């Protein structure tokens, strides 16, 4: 079985196994949006905790448990252990959200009517709704397609939420989302997951916007 088929067979196994968690992930995403739109004293901590959970889930369950044994084949070269490495990246990002947002209260989120919030809303909507819709329109069917809770939609969603920050975001908190967005070239070119064009754009456009927004918040 080649890499492409192996990837989607594993995706099917993953989705069928963790279906209740996928539903929970969507509910958590919607709840995070609600909290950003209706701020309270602890809302930003809860949003950060939700982001941390999503990244931890993707890192441990998706990357390490399910995809860890899957070899990656690019340009005729077969590589093992790639998913374990990407799992570590997701664990680091989850830890950053946990430490910065929950431990240090350095992350603060709130929806406004400025261009950054509007862009963030577009990105978040893409992650939750348009990403699976594009999959359906381009010939993919559940369960052989990533839904929210899988790494790429989670990365897109996180960039959108970071654009809702009303306090300066530490620049290093956006490094891994940028790295993963650039890695979106692989699913686009190798797996024909065209929705990941949005992943790439969320990184190369969204992350610089986060940094520009930081200047405004200084």
C-alpha angles and dihedrals in degrees: 000000000000126000096261094052091041090053095053095041088054090047090054092050091047095049095045092048099047102033095131090053090052089057090047090050091055091048091049091050092051091046090052090054090050091051092050090051094044106039123199135169094276101027096102091051090052092048090051090049090052091050091048091051092050092051093045090049093050092045098048106028104028102034104028107027101036106021100028094094093045114104117222119225119199126164090351094305120119115212127186128202094029093123092052089056093049089047089059090052090055092048090052091050091048089051090051091054090047096049099038099038104032105021102038100020088225094138120073126176133194135152118240134164097257125116093260093056092045091050090047090052090053091049093047091048089051092054095049103035116007097046094063092037092056088050091056092046092051096052104271122129133194128289093029094062135071116255131187109306091045116106102260099050089043091053092049092047092050093053089052093050092047087056086062092060114128092189128055112281114220103250093228089062088070098048098087094044087053092048093049093047091055089049086060086088088080098060090042097050101030105029100028091232093155094182087073089073081079089053090055093047093047088059103041093042105023099047095051088048089054089054092046089049088054089062090054090050094050 
